[in-house]
Amino acid sequence: MTDRVVAVVVAYNRRELLQQTLDALAAQTRAADAVVVVDNASTDGSSGVARRHDLGPEVVRLERNTGGAGGFAAGIAHALEGFAADLVWLMDDDTIPTPTALAQLLRAREEYPGRPALLASRAVWHDGREHPMNTPRERPFVAPELRRRAERAGAVPVRTASFVSLLVDAGAVRREGLPMAAYFIWNDDFEYSARLLRHRVGLYVPASVVEHRTKTFGASDVDPGERFYFEIRNKVWMFAHSRAFGLAGTVLYGGSSVRRWVRTIGRSGERGVLVRAGWRGLRDALAARPAPTTRVLADLPVSAAVELVEDGAARG
């Protein structure tokens, strides 16, 4: 029986790019079985673009902007509860899949002798360079036999990945729950993929290619300005409260994050802005734990689906 794949696109005020994303989904050699567009309270007519598209996606319009974190949590829950998805294919509205992107992810999944919790595509910028914002982190200390299994499927074992074309197994979602909507933006995909992959297999599939059409080329640590608040707050939340890492992982990735923060501030032309934003992020992270995703999305049309997924995961 063929697995049911539901693509989830989170959109916010980028109607032209959303049109291109939907065009690319329509051109897949292996089409998704359904497409859900989560419109994060866009004001530019993004919902209308989606509703008029020949692909016929279902549009979930949120009355307020929940950020990428809330949008993906809402979309995953709706895909599982509204469409009985076996696999959920996640992407932002600036992700343009090449025609074989989904087919290559499914090929690698079929050829791998096991059941990966997620598979990630290779993200490139519009000029073909590999996008530094979306490079998955390889899993350290992989046993040689497990690495060979991945290689035979044309893949690399990874520990984390981004939401820029991520194929997630519904069974893993039902056991681990949804992304943390309280994060709003930044590190939600880092935390979620790490949580899914703490005791499971994740694969990076270079043959599956998508374009990530950001305005500029670079990683997220290039002068983030006020958004540095979310980088600090969410990372502290993750290392303090998430079950994504054990002690060794917290030390390893926590130390790497601190070095990155120092490097980001040192290179910035707005050091004062970053220091103040980072201090607010640290203060807020220490003042309170992240609110549960059910509470963050409680007033939205997806709340019932979110509760079903989260309650099921809590019951184990």
N, C-alpha and C positions, 0 to 999 in steps of 0.2 A: 504494500500500500504506500502510495506517495505521501510524503510529509506535506502538511499544509503550511505554506509560508505566507506570513502577513507582513508587509512592509509598513513601517511606521516612520513618517516624516514629521519632524517638529518644525513649525514655521513661525516666524515673527518678522513682519515688515520687510520682506524681501521677495515681493511678488514676482519680479522678473526671474530671479534665481529659482524660486519655487516652480515656475513654469518649466524651466530647463530640467529640474529634477524629475518632475512628472513625465516630461517627454522622454527622459532617459529610462525611467522605469517602464514606460510603454514599449521601449525598444529592446528590452531584455530578450535574449535567446531562450531563457527559461523564465517565464513571467511569474511574478508573485501571484498567489491565489487571491489576495485582496490587498488593498492599500488603504491605510488610515492616515489622514493629515490632521495633526493636532495644531490648531491655530491658537497661539498664545496671545489672544486679545489684540491681534494686529489691527492697525488703523489704515492700512494701505490697500485694502481690498483683497488680501491674500486668500481669504475664505472663498470669495467669488471666483478667483482664478482656479482654485481646486475644484469647486463645484461644476465649473464649465468645462473642465478638461475631459477629453474623450476617454481617458482611462477610467473615469467614474469612481474616484476614491470616495470613501466615507469621510466626511469632515466633522471633526469634534472641535467645536468652538468653545474655548474657555473664556469666561467673562473677565478674567484678569490674567496678567502675565505671570506665569509660575516659573519662568526661566527654563533653561534646557532640562534641569533636573526634574522639575514638576511635569514638564511636557512629556518627557520619556516615561516617567512613572505612569502618567495617565494613559499614554499610548500603548504601553506594554499591557497594562491591565485590561484595556478595551480589546486588544488583539486576542488575549487569552479568553476573556469572558464573553465577548461579543462575536468572535469569529472562530473560537476553538482552535487557535493556532498551535501547531507543533513547533514551529520556529518563528521567531520574530526578527525581522531585518531592520535595524535601526540606522537612521541618518538624519542630519540636519537639512535645512532647505538650501544650503550651499554645497551639498554633496551631489556630484553628477556621476552616477555609475556608468562605466563603459558597458557595451552590450552583453558581455559575458561575465560581468561581475558576480551575479547571483549564481550562475551555472558553475563557475569555478569554486565558489564556496561550497556548494552542494557536492561537487565532485570530490573535493578534498575530504568532506565529511563522510562520504560513502566509502572512500578508499582507506580511511584511517580505521584500524582495527579496535574500535571502541566507540564511545559516545561523547564527543567533545561538548563541553558546556557552552562554548562560544567559538566562533571563527571570525577573524578580522581581515579586512581587505588591505591592500597597499594603497595609501593615499598619496597622490601627487598633486602638485600645483598645476595651473593651467599651461605652464611651459614644460611640463614633464618631469621637473625635479621632484624628488621625494620630499613630501611636506614634513618638516621637522616637528610640527605641532601634533602629529598623529602617529609617530613611530611606536609600535608596541614594545614593551619591555620584555626581553627574553627571560624565560624562567631559568634561574640559576640552579646549578647542581643537578641537572637532568641526567638520569641514568642513560648510559649509551644505547640500550635497547629501545627505550622510549623515544630517544632522539631519532633513531633509525626508523621507527614506525612513522614518525611525523615526516621525515624526509621522503619516505616511499610514497606519501600522500602529497608531496610537493609543499610541505608546510614546515613551520618552525614552532616549537612549544613556547608559549608566552605566559607571563605572569599577570600583565595588565594590558588593556587596549582602550581605544577611544570609541565614542559613539559614531564616528565617521565611517559608516558601513560596518556594522557589527551584527553577525547572525547568532542569535541567542536561543538556546534550547529551552522550550517551555517547561520541561520537567525541572530544570535547574532553577528557573524563576519560581516555580511553585514551592520549592524547598527553601530558597533563600530570600524570597520576597522581592520587592521593587527597589529601584534607586531611591536615595534619600532626597525627597522633594525639598527639604529644608535647606539644602545646599544652594538652591536657586541656580547659580552658574559656577563653573570651575570645580574640577576634581570630583564631580559626581560620577563621571565615567570611570575615573581612576579607582575610587572607592568601590563602585559596583562591580567592575570587572575583577578587581582583586578579591572581593568577597565571594564571587562565583567561583573563582579559580583557586581559592586557598587549598581545597582538597579535590579539585577537578582539573581536567585537561582543557587548555585553550590553545588554539592554533592560529598562527599568522600565515595567510595564504597569498604570497606575492603575485600569483597569476590572476588573482581577482583585483582589478584596478578601478579606483574611483578618483575623480578630480575633486579636490577640496578648494573651491573657488573663494578663498578669503581675499580681502582687499590687498593685503600685503603678505610677503613671504617671510616666514619666521616662526619661532616657537612662541608660546604664550607668555614667556618671561621677558619679551622685548618691550620695555617701558609700558607696563600695564596700567599705570596711572591709578585712579581710584579703585579700579577692579582688584588691586592688590589686596584689598580688604577681604575678598572672597577667597583668594589664594591662602592667606594666613588662617582665617577663621575655619575654613573647611578642612584644611590639612590638620589643624590641631584637633578638630572634632573627630576626624578619621582616626588619627593615631591614639586618641584618648578613649573613643567610644565604639568604633566599628570592630566587628569580628573578622575583618578582611586579613589581618596579619596576626601572627603570634609575636612573641617577644623578639625573636631574631629579625623578623621582617620589619617590625616597628623600628628597631635600632638601625637596620640597613637603610630603609626608605626614609625614615625620619631624619637621619644624618644627611642623606642626599638632599632632602628638601631644605634643610637649614643652609647647606652650602649654596644651593640654588638661590635662596633668598638673599644671601650676602652678595652673590654675584649680580643678581638683578638690581639691587640697590646701588651697588658700586658702578654699574654701567649706565645707570639712568641719568637723564638730564633733568629729572624732576625728583631728586632724592627726598626732598622735604615732603612732597606729596605721598611718596611711597612709604616713608617712615610713619607718617600720621595715619595713613590708611591701614598699614600693617598693625600699628598699635591698637587701633579700634577693633580690627579683626581678632587680635589676641585677647583683648579685653572681653569681647562678646563671646568668644569661644570658651573662655574660662568661667564666664558668668552663668551659662546655661547650656544644657545638652541640646542637640538638635531635636526639634519637635518631630513626632512620628509622621510618616507620610500620610497616613489616614487623616490626621488632624489638619495637615497643611492643605490637603485637597478636599476637605470635608464639605465645602459649600459649592462644589462644582458638579457638573452632570456625570462625571466619571466616578463619583465617590463610592457608589455601591460596588462597582467592579474592583476598585482599589481595596476596599474592605475585604472582599472575598479572597483576593490574592494574598493580602497581608495576614489575614486571619488564618488562612490555610497554612502559610509558612510558619506562623507562630505555633500552630498545633503540631508541626513536624510531619 
